[in-house]
Amino acid sequence: MAKRILPKPLTSISAKLLTVIVLTGIGINLAIIFSIGAFQHHVAAPYHAHLARYVAYLVDDLGSPPERARAMQLAAQTDMIITFESGSRKWSTAPDVHPFPLDQARTRFDRGGVEVVTYRGSFAVFVNRGQGRIGFYMPRQERAEKKVKLLVLFLLVFISTLLIVAFVAIRWVLRPLGWLKRGVDEVGRGNLGYRVPEKRCDELRDLSEAFNAMTERLSRLIKSKDQLLLDVSHELRTPITRIRVALAMLPDSDGKDSIVEDLAEIEAKITELLETARTLGVKAELNRRPVDLAALLQQVAEVYQNQPPGVVLDIIETGAPLMLDENMMLKALRNVVDNAVKYSRPDSAPVRASLSRHQGAAVIRVQDFGIGIAAEDLPFVFEPFYRADKARSPRGGFGLGLSLVKTIISAHNGRVDIESQPGSGTTVTIHLGDVAD
């Protein structure tokens, strides 16, 4: 599984789609800006030429030599600053003869005695005539700039709101994926009765319908398998009973004793099969009541004290009783500890059992130091009748113990985890969290 580097919200499909939308918008805006810049570059020369012609009309209107009174009238009408320089004679329609430093200005156009320069958003046109040099300054329009800033602020707020709305809309569109994720989790925990909502009219609805249909088929298959298991187990009891009656009428012999032992083993297997079939429906039949889990674990450990390699209780943290079915939980703990003892060597270190509490939940750990389980077998150890290697278990077994444990713990809304290394042992961890009120 790939390791998650960023937080989950940043790696969600919604965030990825929003990122694509934002990057696409940025790309479109950059293309528009580039196009506008190229357009301005191509139209700048004709614009400056027309501006030079317009200024020539203004110069003619001012007269020769230019009249300051007429310049004041034009300045008031056009919001320009008009200046005139000729030898020692200088005047301006504003207090400063040069509203901005000309040595820092950038020349944009210079042809036929007309020069256009710009400086930080302001520009000026200078006309050189025989009587002197006339300047027309167009200063920055603060009111216009304020309006532009307000417009930019409005656009930022609008774009931010648009992105938030887009993100919420994407989350709404992809909400069925969350329903499907929960459905997968529920089915993975064995809840085959869970159904994903079918509230949309798109491809995700089709996916939800397909998921529900698959879950329904799985539920029917598992129920039919469990029913077959129960029926076959019941049907086998009748011929076994007849064989026992027939054996009772035969004289004692070594052959008879061998058949009796085989029948006892078959009966034990059938009993375990029936117990498994009954336990599969245990969730609806749990007899919950407050149970002291520490005392229950100690009771189980005492049964195996004298069986090599023995059982040692480590940390036992008492706490609030849990709402459990005592008989079922006792059966689950016995199966776990019995497996730990069974798959340990007589000279192995003792099996270690512990009970700890974490945020109100109980955590039971049973660790053995026996033969262990291969990595390829671990995903299947909770399956009925699965045994990784029959030759490794000199004491027999039918592969139903851990299956019963998982069924019982799942019925109590708990979880069972298993870790193992061949030759180093196995650790089974049970998580339970229903605290009694």
matplotlib code that plots the C-alpha trace (Angstrom):
import matplotlib.pyplot as plt

x = [0.0, 1.3, 2.3, 0.2, 2.4, -0.2, -3.3, -6.3, -8.4, -5.7, -5.5, -9.2, -10.8, -12.6, -9.4, -7.8, -10.7, -10.7, -7.0, -7.5, -10.3, -8.0, -5.0, -7.2, -8.6, -5.1, -4.0, -6.9, -6.3, -2.6, -3.5, -5.9, -3.3, -0.7, -3.1, -4.0, -0.3, 0.4, -2.6, -1.4, 2.1, 0.7, -1.7, 0.7, 2.4, -0.8, -2.2, 0.9, 0.7, -2.9, -2.0, 0.7, -1.7, -4.3, -1.6, -0.7, -4.2, -3.9, -0.7, -2.4, -5.2, -2.8, -1.4, 2.1, 3.6, 1.4, -0.9, -0.9, -4.6, -5.7, -3.6, -5.3, -8.7, -7.6, -6.1, -9.3, -11.3, -8.9, -7.4, -4.0, -1.0, 0.4, 3.9, 6.0, 9.8, 11.6, 14.9, 14.3, 10.6, 8.8, 5.3, 2.9, -0.7, 0.3, 2.7, 5.5, 6.9, 7.8, 5.2, 7.5, 11.3, 12.0, 15.4, 13.6, 10.8, 10.7, 10.4, 7.6, 7.4, 9.8, 9.0, 8.5, 9.3, 6.7, 8.0, 5.8, 7.2, 5.8, 6.6, 4.8, 1.4, 1.6, 2.7, 3.5, 3.7, 6.3, 6.1, 9.1, 8.3, 10.3, 8.9, 9.8, 8.9, 5.3, 4.5, 1.2, 1.2, -1.5, -1.0, -2.2, -5.9, -6.2, -9.9, -9.8, -7.1, -9.2, -12.1, -9.7, -8.5, -12.1, -12.8, -9.8, -10.9, -14.4, -13.0, -10.9, -13.9, -16.0, -13.4, -12.8, -16.6, -16.8, -14.0, -15.7, -19.0, -17.2, -15.6, -18.9, -20.5, -17.7, -18.1, -21.8, -21.3, -18.8, -20.7, -21.7, -18.1, -18.1, -21.2, -19.4, -16.3, -18.5, -20.2, -16.9, -15.8, -19.1, -18.9, -15.3, -16.3, -18.8, -22.0, -23.5, -26.8, -25.5, -26.8, -25.4, -27.9, -29.1, -30.1, -28.5, -29.3, -25.9, -23.0, -22.4, -26.0, -25.3, -22.2, -24.1, -26.8, -24.0, -22.4, -25.7, -26.5, -23.0, -23.5, -26.9, -25.4, -22.6, -25.1, -27.1, -24.1, -22.7, -26.1, -26.6, -23.1, -23.8, -27.1, -25.4, -22.9, -25.6, -27.7, -24.8, -23.7, -27.1, -27.5, -24.2, -25.3, -27.9, -25.5, -22.9, -25.5, -26.3, -22.6, -22.2, -25.1, -23.7, -20.2, -21.7, -23.0, -19.5, -17.0, -14.1, -11.0, -8.2, -10.1, -13.2, -11.2, -9.7, -13.1, -14.5, -11.6, -12.3, -16.0, -15.1, -13.0, -15.7, -18.3, -16.0, -15.7, -19.4, -20.0, -17.6, -19.3, -22.7, -21.2, -19.7, -23.0, -24.9, -22.3, -22.6, -26.0, -24.8, -25.2, -28.9, -28.8, -26.2, -27.1, -25.2, -24.6, -21.8, -18.7, -15.4, -13.1, -10.0, -11.6, -12.7, -9.1, -7.7, -10.2, -9.1, -5.4, -5.8, -7.1, -3.8, -1.4, -0.2, -0.1, 3.4, 4.6, 2.0, 0.3, 1.6, -0.6, 1.2, -0.5, -4.1, -5.8, -9.2, -11.8, -15.4, -17.2, -18.0, -21.4, -20.6, -22.1, -20.0, -20.4, -19.5, -16.6, -15.3, -15.4, -13.5, -10.8, -10.4, -10.0, -7.3, -5.3, -5.8, -4.3, -1.4, -0.6, -1.3, 1.2, 3.9, 6.7, 6.9, 10.3, 9.0, 8.7, 5.3, 2.3, 1.8, -1.7, -2.5, -5.5, -5.1, -7.4, -7.3, -9.8, -12.4, -11.8, -10.3, -7.4, -6.5, -3.2, -2.2, 1.4, 3.0, 6.6, 5.9, 6.1, 4.4, 2.4, 3.8, 2.9, 1.0, -1.3, -2.1, -5.0, -6.8, -6.4, -9.9, -11.6, -13.4, -11.4, -8.3, -5.1, -1.8, 0.1, -1.6, 1.8, 2.8, 0.0, 0.6, -2.6, -5.0, -7.7, -10.2, -9.3, -12.5, -11.1, -10.1, -13.2, -15.3, -13.2, -13.7, -17.5, -17.9, -15.8, -17.4, -20.8, -19.6, -18.6, -15.0, -12.0, -9.4, -5.9, -3.1, 0.6, 3.1, 6.6, 7.5, 9.7, 9.1, 5.5, 2.1, 0.3, -3.5, -5.0, -8.7, -10.3, -13.6, -15.3, -18.9, -18.6, -21.4, -23.4]
y = [0.0, 3.4, 5.6, 8.7, 11.8, 14.6, 14.8, 12.9, 15.9, 17.1, 13.7, 13.2, 13.0, 16.2, 18.1, 16.6, 17.6, 21.1, 21.4, 20.4, 23.1, 25.8, 24.9, 24.9, 28.4, 29.7, 28.4, 30.0, 33.3, 33.2, 32.6, 35.5, 37.8, 36.8, 37.4, 40.8, 41.7, 40.6, 42.5, 45.7, 45.2, 45.1, 48.0, 50.2, 51.8, 52.9, 54.1, 56.3, 57.7, 58.7, 60.1, 62.2, 63.5, 64.4, 66.3, 68.2, 69.5, 70.6, 72.4, 74.3, 75.2, 76.7, 79.1, 80.2, 80.9, 78.9, 80.9, 79.9, 81.0, 78.7, 75.9, 76.3, 75.9, 72.7, 71.3, 71.8, 70.1, 67.1, 66.6, 67.0, 69.0, 71.2, 72.6, 74.9, 75.4, 77.9, 79.3, 81.1, 81.0, 78.2, 77.7, 74.9, 74.5, 72.7, 73.7, 71.4, 72.0, 68.2, 66.1, 63.0, 62.5, 62.4, 60.7, 57.7, 57.6, 55.1, 56.3, 54.6, 56.7, 59.3, 60.4, 63.7, 65.9, 64.0, 61.9, 59.7, 58.5, 56.5, 56.4, 54.1, 54.2, 57.9, 59.0, 62.3, 63.6, 66.2, 68.2, 70.1, 73.2, 76.2, 78.3, 75.7, 72.4, 71.7, 68.9, 67.1, 65.0, 62.4, 61.6, 58.5, 58.6, 57.8, 57.6, 55.2, 53.2, 52.9, 51.6, 49.1, 47.9, 47.5, 45.6, 43.3, 42.8, 41.9, 39.5, 37.8, 37.4, 36.2, 33.7, 32.4, 32.0, 30.2, 27.8, 27.1, 26.4, 24.3, 22.2, 21.7, 20.8, 18.3, 16.8, 16.4, 14.8, 12.3, 11.6, 8.1, 7.2, 7.7, 5.5, 2.8, 3.1, 2.5, -0.4, -2.0, -1.6, -3.1, -6.1, -6.5, -6.7, -9.4, -7.3, -8.6, -7.1, -3.6, -1.8, 1.3, 4.1, 4.4, 8.1, 9.4, 9.1, 8.7, 6.1, 6.1, 4.9, 2.1, 1.2, 1.3, -1.0, -3.4, -3.4, -4.2, -6.9, -8.4, -8.3, -9.9, -12.8, -13.2, -13.3, -16.0, -18.1, -17.9, -18.7, -21.7, -22.9, -22.6, -24.4, -27.2, -27.5, -27.7, -30.2, -32.5, -32.5, -33.5, -36.2, -37.8, -38.4, -41.0, -43.5, -42.9, -43.9, -47.1, -48.0, -47.5, -49.9, -52.4, -52.1, -52.7, -56.1, -57.2, -59.0, -56.9, -56.8, -54.5, -53.8, -52.8, -50.4, -48.8, -48.3, -46.8, -44.3, -43.3, -42.9, -40.7, -38.5, -38.2, -37.3, -34.7, -33.2, -33.2, -31.6, -28.8, -28.4, -28.0, -25.6, -23.5, -23.5, -22.3, -19.7, -18.1, -16.7, -15.7, -11.9, -12.0, -14.4, -12.8, -12.8, -9.7, -8.7, -7.0, -9.3, -8.9, -9.7, -9.9, -12.7, -14.5, -14.4, -15.7, -18.5, -19.6, -19.3, -21.6, -24.5, -24.5, -23.9, -27.6, -28.1, -27.4, -24.8, -23.2, -19.8, -16.7, -13.7, -10.4, -7.1, -7.4, -4.0, -4.2, -1.6, -1.2, -4.4, -4.9, -5.9, -9.4, -12.8, -14.6, -18.1, -17.0, -14.9, -17.8, -20.0, -17.5, -17.0, -20.8, -21.2, -18.5, -19.8, -23.5, -22.6, -20.8, -23.9, -26.4, -24.7, -24.2, -26.7, -28.2, -26.5, -23.1, -20.0, -19.9, -18.4, -14.8, -13.3, -9.7, -7.4, -3.6, -0.7, 2.1, 4.9, 2.7, -0.3, -3.6, -5.1, -8.8, -10.1, -13.8, -14.4, -17.7, -18.6, -21.6, -22.6, -19.5, -19.1, -18.4, -15.0, -16.5, -18.4, -15.4, -14.0, -17.3, -18.5, -17.2, -19.3, -22.5, -25.7, -23.9, -25.3, -24.1, -27.3, -30.4, -32.0, -29.2, -30.0, -33.3, -32.9, -32.7, -30.0, -29.2, -25.6, -24.2, -22.5, -19.1, -19.0, -19.3, -16.7, -14.2, -14.9, -14.3, -11.2, -9.7, -10.4, -8.2, -5.4, -6.2, -6.9, -9.7, -9.1, -11.7, -11.4, -14.2, -15.1, -18.7, -20.1, -17.1, -17.5, -15.9, -12.9, -12.7, -9.3, -8.9, -5.4, -5.0, -1.7, -2.1, -0.8, -1.5, 1.5]
z = [0.0, -1.0, 2.0, 2.5, 2.5, 2.5, 4.8, 3.6, 2.7, 0.3, -1.4, -1.9, -5.3, -4.6, -3.9, -7.0, -9.2, -7.7, -8.4, -12.0, -12.3, -10.7, -12.8, -15.9, -15.0, -14.4, -17.8, -19.5, -17.7, -18.7, -22.3, -22.2, -20.6, -23.1, -26.0, -24.6, -24.3, -27.8, -29.1, -27.2, -28.6, -32.2, -31.8, -29.7, -32.7, -34.5, -31.2, -30.5, -34.0, -33.6, -30.2, -31.8, -34.4, -31.6, -29.7, -32.8, -32.9, -29.3, -30.1, -32.9, -30.5, -28.0, -30.6, -31.4, -29.0, -26.7, -24.5, -20.8, -20.3, -23.1, -21.7, -18.4, -20.1, -21.9, -18.8, -16.9, -19.7, -20.2, -16.7, -18.3, -17.1, -19.9, -19.7, -22.0, -22.1, -24.3, -23.2, -19.9, -20.2, -18.5, -17.3, -16.3, -15.6, -12.3, -9.5, -10.8, -14.3, -14.5, -12.6, -12.8, -13.3, -17.0, -16.6, -15.2, -17.9, -20.7, -24.3, -26.2, -29.4, -30.9, -34.4, -36.3, -33.3, -31.1, -28.2, -26.0, -22.6, -19.7, -16.0, -13.4, -15.0, -16.1, -19.6, -21.3, -24.9, -25.9, -29.0, -30.2, -32.2, -33.2, -30.4, -27.7, -26.2, -25.2, -22.8, -22.2, -19.0, -18.3, -14.6, -12.9, -12.1, -8.4, -8.5, -11.5, -9.7, -6.6, -8.7, -10.3, -6.8, -5.7, -8.9, -8.2, -4.6, -5.8, -8.4, -5.7, -3.4, -6.3, -7.4, -3.8, -3.4, -6.8, -5.7, -2.4, -4.2, -6.8, -4.0, -2.2, -5.5, -6.3, -2.8, -3.4, -6.8, -5.4, -2.2, -3.4, -3.3, 0.4, 0.6, -1.4, 0.8, 3.9, 2.2, 1.4, 5.1, 6.4, 4.0, 5.0, 8.6, 7.7, 7.6, 4.4, 5.2, 4.6, 1.5, -0.2, -0.8, -4.4, -4.5, -7.7, -11.4, -12.8, -13.2, -9.5, -8.9, -11.4, -9.4, -6.1, -7.6, -8.8, -5.4, -3.6, -6.1, -5.5, -1.7, -2.0, -4.1, -1.6, 1.3, -0.4, -1.2, 2.3, 3.8, 1.5, 2.4, 6.2, 5.8, 3.8, 6.6, 9.2, 7.2, 6.4, 10.1, 11.2, 8.6, 9.6, 13.2, 12.2, 10.4, 13.2, 15.8, 13.8, 13.5, 17.3, 18.0, 15.6, 17.2, 20.7, 19.5, 18.3, 20.6, 21.9, 19.8, 18.7, 15.5, 17.3, 19.6, 16.5, 14.9, 18.2, 18.3, 14.7, 15.4, 18.4, 16.2, 13.6, 16.3, 17.7, 14.2, 13.7, 17.1, 16.2, 12.8, 14.4, 17.0, 14.2, 12.3, 15.4, 16.2, 12.7, 13.8, 17.3, 16.9, 17.2, 20.1, 22.4, 26.0, 27.0, 30.6, 32.5, 32.5, 34.3, 31.5, 33.7, 35.8, 32.6, 31.2, 34.5, 34.4, 31.0, 31.8, 34.9, 32.6, 30.7, 33.6, 33.7, 29.9, 28.5, 27.9, 30.2, 30.3, 32.1, 32.8, 32.1, 32.6, 33.8, 34.0, 35.6, 34.7, 34.0, 33.1, 29.4, 28.0, 26.8, 26.3, 29.0, 27.6, 24.0, 25.1, 27.3, 24.2, 22.1, 24.7, 25.2, 21.4, 21.3, 24.2, 23.1, 19.7, 21.4, 23.5, 20.7, 18.3, 20.9, 21.6, 25.0, 25.5, 24.2, 26.4, 28.2, 26.4, 27.6, 28.0, 28.9, 29.3, 28.9, 28.5, 26.0, 25.9, 27.5, 25.2, 26.2, 24.4, 24.9, 23.7, 23.6, 22.4, 21.9, 20.9, 18.9, 15.2, 13.8, 10.6, 7.1, 5.6, 2.7, 5.2, 7.5, 5.3, 5.5, 9.1, 10.0, 7.3, 8.4, 7.9, 6.8, 8.3, 7.0, 7.6, 9.2, 9.8, 12.2, 14.7, 16.4, 18.4, 15.5, 15.0, 12.3, 11.5, 13.1, 16.2, 14.8, 12.6, 15.8, 17.5, 14.7, 14.5, 18.3, 18.5, 15.4, 17.0, 19.9, 17.5, 18.2, 16.0, 15.9, 14.6, 14.1, 13.6, 13.1, 12.1, 11.2, 14.0, 16.3, 17.3, 16.9, 18.6, 18.5, 19.6, 20.5, 20.7, 22.5, 23.4, 24.7, 28.2, 30.6, 31.9]

ax = plt.figure().add_subplot(projection="3d")
ax.plot(x, y, z, "-o")
ax.set_aspect("equal")
plt.show()
